[in-house]
Amino acid sequence: MKPAPRRVGTVERRGTGTNIGRGDCTESRKCKPTSEHKDRSVKSVGLLGSELLGALCEADQARLLPHLDAQTLRTGHIIHEPGEIVQHVYFPRNDALIAFLVPMADGETIEISMTGREGAVGGIVSEGQLPAFARCCVHHGGPFFRMPVAALEEIKEKVPAVRMLFARYADCMAAQLFQSIACNARHSIEQRAARWLCAAVNRTGSQEVTLTQAQLGGFLGVGRSYVTRIIGRLKDDGILATRRGAIIVLRPRKLRTLSCDCSALVAAHFRAVMAGLYPPEVVDALAACQDGE
Ligand SMILES: [Zn+2]
């Protein structure tokens, strides 16, 4: 059994690092979900695995529940391509990760952000029904909730706390992107590599990161030989190990000391923005809203 979702006050523990580099989700076609089914356990355990949804009180979770479709999606699954109309919001659960990638004119794709169980993708800023700018791709396969954007928008109109949660989360997404730009401009490849791996470990809860060295080089925007040297040094220090298709973080705390502080800065913003989701005035408004239904 996976741990139950935590409240907003612990969102920062998930890590909030983002990275810019060439992404690995270059698969151009949409693959079918490995299984697509209604998760019958959802109702009994709450919104298992999504920190963002877990931040809502039970009454607000119950409003979303009928609209949530539990799916399992494979790594590489394309959620939407640039230009496609965004019609669904996806909530990664447990160890699932989603990446935003921007295809470039030379055929490369640049990863601009990573979203795990602390967040969601799909119309978070635009409120959906508009063309997507970036490619959205499953970076680490796993369980998700999918919900029609229209249903979410309808609930947001009625429930201040739900509207506030997503507005605040949109602000946090912007903070991630701002910090990524600054990180890319200022911090070393080594720091960014450590940051990226720490963020992946934090989000998935696993010290084994499914990623090749070539893919990591792509995320960081450097060649494979450069990454091989960095990984080699970290292996010599007993911090990392590798196996085919994966990098294993043996000493997460040590790796964290080698990372820049960008993730910590974004996490602090998460903590400040997401705290106090239900202040008294919102609770009053929520109660009034509920009374009126
Ligand atoms: Zn940085």
Residues whose N, C-alpha, C, O or C-beta is under 5 A from the ligand:
A	BS01	ZN	C183 H187 C260 D261 C262
